Amino acid sequence: MGRLKILLLSAMFGSTLATNLMGQDWPNLKAFEADNAAIGPPKEGENRVVFMGNSITIGWLEARPDFFKGKPYINRGISGQTTPQMLVRFRQDVLDLSPKVVVLLAGTNDIAGNTGPSSLKMIMDNIRSMAELAKTNGIKVVLCSVLPVYDYPWKPGLEPAEKIIRLNKMIKEYALANDCQYLDYFSALVDDRNGLPKKYAEDGVHPNGEGYRVMEPLVTEAITTALE
């Protein structure tokens, strides 16, 4: 089964997986439990970075694995996840790893309704809570814009484009007012429909290699700035 089909199926059944397959482990704390225990604390001088997110984050490892090789980068993306699920696992999958920086990319699955309806305020409140937890623990925060989407293949007709633009404005305003780095993937990837063009994402949601190629220098610069 191809990567694109896997990502589509994962997103399509995101809410079903959350409620049925995970059972009591709604935030999927088991996903990285063993890996987290094996990693241990950062080495002296290590500029550890945790990438927290959903299928767009974890898909990076398959599409462009070399980007993570040889770097103190830890990928903690789970396909289909929404911000309330990420908030529940934020302590285990971010704080307990003691990174210097967290790169948070979240919100698109909330807009898609993967775990039920969410207002933009609800999404932003969860993003704020994760940022505040990180900052309280001395972790620098990079808040990423939600990637553009014209339509979700697994839930068509939601007209997400304008909601994403409004959410990104909220994320940017919060970041600028609260000493966080704002990472604008949206502007670098968007097409004239306020969507993600096929050259960057065959399904209009999940980046391919070319999409991640555009994102990589942007996130590298944001991490460097955060560390300075």
DOZA-718349 format. One record per atom (N, C-alpha, C): x negated, y negated, z negated. Coordinates in steps of 0.2 Angstrom, whole numbers, padded with zeros to 4 digits, always signed. Example, Ala and Ser with C-alpha at 12.3 -4.5 7.8 and 13.67 -1.06 7.14 Angstrom:
2
-0066+0028-0039-0062+0022-0039-0066+0016-0039-0064+0011-0035-0068+0005-0036-0064+0000-0039
% end
This chain:
228
-0004+0006+0000+0000+0000+0000-0004-0006+0000-0003-0011+0005-0007-0017+0005-0006-0022-0001-0011-0026-0002-0011-0031-0007-0005-0035-0007-0003-0038-0001+0002-0042+0000+0009-0039-0003+0010-0032+0000+0016-0029-0002+0016-0028-0010+0010-0026-0013+0010-0025-0020+0012-0031-0024+0009-0037-0022+0011-0043-0025+0018-0045-0024+0021-0044-0018+0028-0046-0017+0032-0041-0021+0031-0035-0022+0035-0030-0026+0034-0032-0033+0028-0034-0035+0027-0036-0042+0031-0042-0044+0031-0047-0040+0035-0053-0041+0042-0052-0041+0044-0048-0036+0051-0047-0035+0055-0044-0041+0051-0039-0044+0054-0036-0050+0051-0038-0056+0049-0044-0056+0045-0047-0062+0050-0047-0068+0056-0049-0068+0060-0049-0074+0062-0042-0076+0063-0038-0071+0065-0031-0073+0059-0027-0076+0053-0029-0074+0047-0026-0077+0047-0028-0084+0048-0035-0085+0047-0038-0092+0052-0035-0097+0058-0033-0094+0063-0031-0099+0064-0023-0100+0062-0020-0094+0063-0013-0094+0057-0009-0095+0052-0010-0091+0046-0006-0091+0041-0008-0097+0041-0014-0099+0037-0016-0105+0040-0014-0111+0047-0013-0111+0050-0011-0118+0049-0017-0123+0047-0015-0128+0045-0020-0134+0039-0024-0133+0035-0022-0128+0029-0026-0126+0031-0031-0121+0036-0036-0122+0038-0040-0117+0033-0045-0114+0028-0047-0118+0022-0051-0115+0017-0047-0112+0017-0040-0113+0012-0036-0110+0005-0037-0114+0006-0037-0120-0001-0037-0124-0005-0032-0123-0002-0026-0121-0007-0020-0120-0011-0021-0114-0009-0025-0109-0013-0025-0103-0020-0026-0104-0022-0031-0108-0030-0032-0109-0032-0031-0116-0028-0027-0120-0030-0026-0127-0037-0022-0128-0038-0017-0124-0044-0013-0124-0050-0017-0121-0049-0021-0116-0054-0025-0113-0056-0030-0117-0051-0033-0121-0053-0039-0125-0057-0036-0131-0056-0030-0134-0060-0027-0139-0067-0026-0137-0067-0024-0131-0074-0022-0128-0079-0028-0127-0076-0033-0125-0080-0039-0123-0084-0042-0129-0081-0043-0134-0085-0045-0140-0086-0053-0139-0089-0056-0144-0090-0063-0144-0095-0066-0139-0095-0072-0137-0099-0075-0132-0106-0074-0134-0111-0073-0130-0118-0073-0131-0120-0081-0132-0126-0081-0136-0128-0088-0137-0130-0092-0130-0127-0098-0129-0127-0102-0123-0123-0100-0118-0118-0095-0119-0113-0093-0114-0108-0098-0113-0107-0100-0107-0101-0105-0106-0095-0101-0103-0092-0097-0108-0087-0093-0106-0081-0096-0104-0077-0094-0099-0071-0097-0096-0066-0092-0096-0060-0093-0098-0054-0088-0097-0049-0091-0092-0048-0087-0087-0043-0089-0082-0036-0086-0084-0031-0090-0086-0025-0088-0089-0019-0089-0084-0016-0084-0082-0010-0085-0077-0006-0079-0075-0004-0079-0069+0000-0074-0067-0003-0070-0061+0001-0068-0056-0002-0064-0050-0006-0068-0046-0006-0075-0046-0010-0079-0042-0017-0079-0045-0017-0078-0052-0024-0078-0055-0027-0071-0055-0023-0066-0056-0026-0059-0056-0027-0057-0049-0023-0059-0044-0025-0058-0037-0031-0060-0034-0034-0065-0037-0040-0068-0036-0046-0063-0036-0046-0058-0041-0051-0053-0042-0051-0049-0036-0045-0047-0032-0045-0043-0027-0047-0046-0020-0044-0052-0020-0045-0056-0013-0052-0059-0013-0055-0061-0018-0062-0064-0018-0066-0062-0024-0068-0056-0025-0071-0053-0031-0078-0057-0032-0081-0059-0027-0088-0061-0028-0088-0068-0032-0082-0071-0032-0081-0078-0035-0083-0077-0043-0081-0071-0045-0081-0070-0053-0088-0066-0055-0091-0063-0050-0097-0059-0051-0103-0063-0054-0106-0061-0059-0112-0065-0062-0110-0071-0065-0104-0072-0067-0102-0078-0070-0098-0076-0077-0098-0080-0082-0095-0079-0088-0088-0080-0088-0084-0078-0082-0077-0079-0081-0073-0073-0083-0068-0074-0087-0064-0068-0089-0057-0070-0086-0054-0065-0082-0048-0066-0079-0042-0062-0083-0037-0066-0085-0032-0064-0089-0025-0066-0086-0025-0064-0079-0018-0065-0076-0014-0059-0076-0008-0059-0076-0003-0054-0076+0003-0055-0071+0004-0051-0066+0008-0052-0061+0015-0053-0064+0019-0058-0061+0026-0059-0063+0027-0063-0069+0022-0065-0073+0023-0068-0079+0025-0075-0079+0029-0077-0084+0031-0084-0085+0028-0087-0091+0029-0093-0092+0025-0097-0098+0027-0094-0105+0033-0092-0106+0034-0089-0113+0030-0083-0114+0030-0079-0109+0026-0073-0110+0018-0074-0111+0016-0079-0107+0009-0081-0108+0008-0084-0115+0012-0088-0117+0012-0091-0124+0011-0086-0129+0015-0081-0129+0015-0075-0134+0008-0072-0134+0005-0071-0128-0001-0067-0128-0007-0072-0128-0006-0079-0129-0012-0083-0128-0017-0082-0133-0015-0081-0139-0020-0080-0145-0024-0074-0143-0021-0068-0141-0025-0062-0140-0030-0063-0134-0027-0066-0128-0030-0066-0122-0034-0072-0121-0034-0077-0125-0038-0083-0124-0042-0085-0130-0038-0086-0136-0041-0089-0142-0046-0084-0145-0044-0078-0145-0048-0073-0148-0055-0071-0144-0055-0073-0138-0061-0072-0134-0066-0078-0135-0064-0083-0138-0068-0089-0140-0072-0092-0134-0068-0094-0128-0071-0097-0123-0072-0104-0124-0077-0107-0120-0077-0114-0120-0072-0118-0116-0069-0115-0111-0064-0118-0107-0059-0113-0105-0053-0115-0105-0047-0111-0102-0044-0114-0096-0043-0110-0091-0040-0113-0085-0033-0110-0084-0028-0114-0085-0021-0112-0086-0018-0114-0079-0015-0108-0076-0011-0109-0070-0005-0105-0071+0001-0109-0072+0007-0106-0074+0013-0110-0072+0019-0107-0071+0025-0111-0070+0029-0109-0064+0026-0106-0059+0030-0104-0053+0035-0099-0054+0033-0094-0059+0038-0088-0060+0043-0091-0064+0042-0096-0068+0048-0099-0072+0053-0102-0067+0050-0105-0063+0055-0109-0058+0058-0103-0054+0055-0098-0052+0058-0092-0049+0063-0088-0053+0063-0090-0060+0068-0086-0064+0066-0079-0066+0060-0078-0066+0058-0071-0067+0060-0068-0074+0060-0072-0079+0063-0070-0086+0069-0074-0088+0073-0076-0083+0079-0080-0084+0078-0087-0083+0083-0091-0083+0083-0098-0081+0079-0102-0086+0075-0107-0083+0071-0111-0087+0071-0118-0084+0072-0123-0089+0072-0130-0086+0064-0132-0086+0063-0138-0082+0056-0140-0082+0053-0142-0089+0058-0144-0093+0056-0146-0100+0053-0140-0104+0057-0135-0103+0055-0128-0106+0049-0126-0104+0047-0126-0097+0041-0124-0094+0035-0128-0097+0036-0135-0097+0031-0140-0099+0030-0139-0107+0035-0138-0111+0034-0137-0118+0029-0131-0119+0030-0125-0115+0026-0119-0116+0019-0121-0114+0018-0125-0108+0011-0127-0106+0008-0131-0111+0012-0136-0114+0009-0140-0119+0007-0136-0125+0011-0131-0127+0009-0127-0133+0003-0123-0132+0002-0121-0126-0004-0117-0125-0010-0122-0125-0009-0128-0122-0015-0133-0122-0017-0135-0129-0011-0136-0133-0013-0138-0140-0016-0133-0144-0014-0126-0143-0018-0121-0147-0025-0121-0145-0026-0121-0138-0033-0121-0136-0037-0127-0139-0035-0133-0139-0038-0139-0141-0039-0138-0149-0034-0136-0152-0035-0135-0160-0041-0130-0161-0042-0126-0157-0048-0121-0158-0054-0123-0154-0055-0129-0152-0061-0131-0149-0062-0129-0142-0057-0127-0138-0057-0125-0132-0055-0131-0127-0059-0132-0122-0058-0137-0117-0052-0134-0112-0048-0138-0110-0042-0136-0106-0042-0139-0099-0041-0134-0094-0040-0136-0087-0033-0134-0085-0029-0139-0084-0022-0138-0082-0021-0138-0075-0019-0133-0072-0019-0133-0065-0012-0135-0062-0011-0138-0057-0005-0139-0053-0002-0132-0051+0005-0132-0051+0008-0126-0048+0007-0126-0040+0005-0121-0037+0004-0121-0030+0011-0122-0026+0010-0125-0021+0017-0126-0017+0020-0120-0015+0027-0120-0015+0031-0115-0013+0037-0118-0009+0038-0116-0003+0044-0118+0000+0050-0113-0001+0049-0107-0002+0054-0102-0004+0051-0096-0007+0054-0093-0012+0052-0086-0014+0055-0081-0011+0050-0076-0008+0053-0071-0004+0057-0066-0008+0056-0065-0014+0060-0061-0018+0066-0064-0021+0067-0070-0020+0073-0074-0023+0074-0080-0019+0076-0079-0012+0077-0085-0008+0083-0089-0010+0082-0096-0007+0087-0100-0008+0087-0105-0014+0082-0104-0018+0081-0108-0025+0078-0115-0023+0076-0116-0017+0073-0123-0016+0068-0125-0021+0063-0122-0022+0058-0123-0027+0053-0129-0026+0053-0132-0020+0048-0136-0018+0048-0143-0022+0054-0146-0023+0054-0152-0027+0054-0151-0034+0056-0145-0037+0055-0144-0044+0047-0143-0045+0044-0140-0041+0036-0139-0042+0033-0146-0042+0035-0150-0037+0032-0157-0037+0034-0161-0044+0040-0160-0046+0041-0164-0053+0038-0161-0058+0037-0154-0059+0033-0151-0064+0026-0153-0064+0023-0153-0058+0016-0155-0057+0015-0162-0060+0020-0167-0058+0019-0173-0061+0019-0173-0069+0023-0169-0072+0023-0168-0079+0017-0166-0082+0014-0161-0078+0008-0158-0080+0002-0163-0080+0002-0167-0074-0003-0172-0073-0003-0177-0079+0003-0179-0080+0004-0185-0085+0002-0182-0092+0003-0176-0094+0001-0173-0100-0006-0173-0100-0009-0170-0095-0017-0169-0095-0020-0176-0096-0018-0181-0092-0022-0187-0092-0021-0190-0099-0015-0189-0103-0014-0192-0109-0017-0188-0115-0019-0182-0114-0021-0178-0119-0028-0175-0118-0033-0178-0115-0040-0176-0114-0040-0169-0111-0036-0167-0106-0037-0161-0102-0039-0163-0095-0042-0158-0092-0043-0159-0085-0037-0157-0081-0035-0161-0076-0030-0159-0071-0033-0157-0065-0031-0151-0063-0034-0148-0057-0028-0147-0052-0029-0151-0046-0024-0152-0041-0025-0147-0035-0022-0141-0036-0022-0137-0031-0017-0138-0025-0012-0141-0028-0006-0143-0024-0008-0147-0017-0011-0152-0019-0013-0157-0013-0017-0154-0008-0022-0149-0010-0027-0146-0006-0023-0141-0001-0018-0138-0004-0015-0132+0000-0008-0134+0003-0005-0139+0002+0002-0140+0004+0003-0142+0011+0008-0139+0014+0010-0141+0021+0015-0146+0022+0018-0148+0028+0022-0153+0029+0029-0151+0026+0031-0145+0024+0037-0143+0021+0036-0143+0013+0031-0145+0011+0029-0145+0004+0029-0137+0002+0027-0133+0006+0026-0126+0005+0018-0124+0006+0017-0118+0005+0010-0115+0006+0010-0112+0013+0006-0114+0018+0006-0112+0025+0003-0105+0025+0005-0101+0030+0003-0094+0031-0005-0093+0032-0008-0099+0034-0015-0098+0034-0018-0097+0027-0015-0099+0022-0017-0098+0015-0013-0093+0011-0008-0091+0014-0004-0086+0010+0002-0083+0015+0001-0077+0016+0005-0074+0021+0013-0074+0019+0014-0073+0012+0021-0074+0010+0023-0080+0008+0019-0085+0008+0020-0092+0006+0020-0093-0001+0017-0088-0005+0017-0089-0012+0010-0087-0015+0008-0081-0013+0001-0078-0016-0004-0080-0011-0010-0083-0013-0015-0085-0009-0019-0079-0006-0021-0080+0000-0025-0075+0003-0033-0077+0002-0037-0074+0005-0044-0076+0004-0046-0083+0006-0042-0085+0012-0043-0092+0014-0041-0097+0009-0035-0095+0006-0032-0099+0001-0036-0100-0006-0039-0094-0008-0044-0095-0014-0050-0098-0012-0052-0098-0006-0058-0101-0004-0057-0109-0004-0051-0111-0003-0050-0118-0004-0050-0120-0012-0047-0115-0016-0047-0117-0023-0053-0116-0027-0058-0112-0025-0064-0111-0028-0068-0117-0030-0070-0121-0025-0074-0127-0027-0070-0132-0031-0064-0132-0031-0060-0137-0035-0060-0134-0042-0059-0128-0043-0059-0125-0050-0066-0126-0053-0071-0125-0049-0078-0125-0051-0080-0132-0053-0078-0137-0050-0079-0144-0052-0075-0146-0058-0069-0143-0059-0065-0144-0065-0068-0141-0071-0071-0135-0070-0074-0132-0076-0081-0136-0078-0085-0138-0073-0091-0141-0074-0089-0148-0078-0084-0151-0076-0082-0158-0079-0080-0156-0086-0076-0151-0087-0074-0149-0094-0080-0148-0099-0085-0144-0096-0090-0142-0100-0095-0148-0102-0095-0153-0097-0099-0159-0099-0096-0164-0104
% end
